Amino acid sequence: GGGASGASDHEDMVGRFAVGFLGRRDVPIATLGQLTPGTPAAGGRSTANTQAPVIGIRYWLDPTIGIDAGIGLNFGGGSISNSDPAITESVQGFTTILAHFGLPVSLHDQGHFSFQLIPEMNVGFAKSTATDAILVAGGVADGELSGLHLDVGARVGGEVHFGFIDVPQLSLQAGVGVNLNFDKTKAKQETTPSVSRDVTTFTFGTSVGSNPWNIFTANVAALYYF
């Protein structure tokens, strides 16, 4: 620590809970194309991504070690009205749930700034039902689509408190890092007998992505300490 008053904004937040936005994660989900053998190109292209913005808490046990926990929820659905009674249509809804865990470590803090290393883990699940979307002999059938995401990694970055405008309880955090990702998608044809196809992928890389501005769209946390 070491601000002008002898204590940094970070040290003043020890023992206090923060609530806020902890970033955004993608959770994959299968598409109906996954039921066709040979469809997934290299990297499982027959999948789509649902997004889970994570809302959670941070608590500093002492000036060095803290705990992050959060959950991301995303639900979608709808309906279609058609004037032709012979045509039945439906909107494909989806459900996405993700849990986030982190162990922030403050390596150095001074004034309004804290430099941190954050080991973290995310576990997400997505599910959707494509109603009457699969053509089968004698009619149509539903398609059950799902996805599982797990990543383990670490980020380094900084948490900046707004003590310079007399609001030290408010902070923004951004960082870059690496993680190992495990993704599994499943498409199931609800016929008798049912037919299903799973695709599993592993990736390892940076958490920022291909564009430099992704650090602002996916990896920025905004926290308020009480």
Secondary structure, 3 states (H helix, E strand, C coil): CCCCCCCCHHHHCCCCEEEEEEEEEEEEEECHHHHCCCCCCCCCCCEEEEEEEEEEEEEECCCCEEEEEEEEEEEECCCCCCCCCCCCCCCCCEEEEEEEEECCEEEEEECCEEEEEEEEEEEEEEEEEEEEEEEECCEEEEEEEEEEEEEEEEEEEEEEEEHHHCEEEEEEEEEEEEEEEEEEEEEEECCCCCEEEEEEEEEEEECCCCCCCHHHHCCCEEEEEC
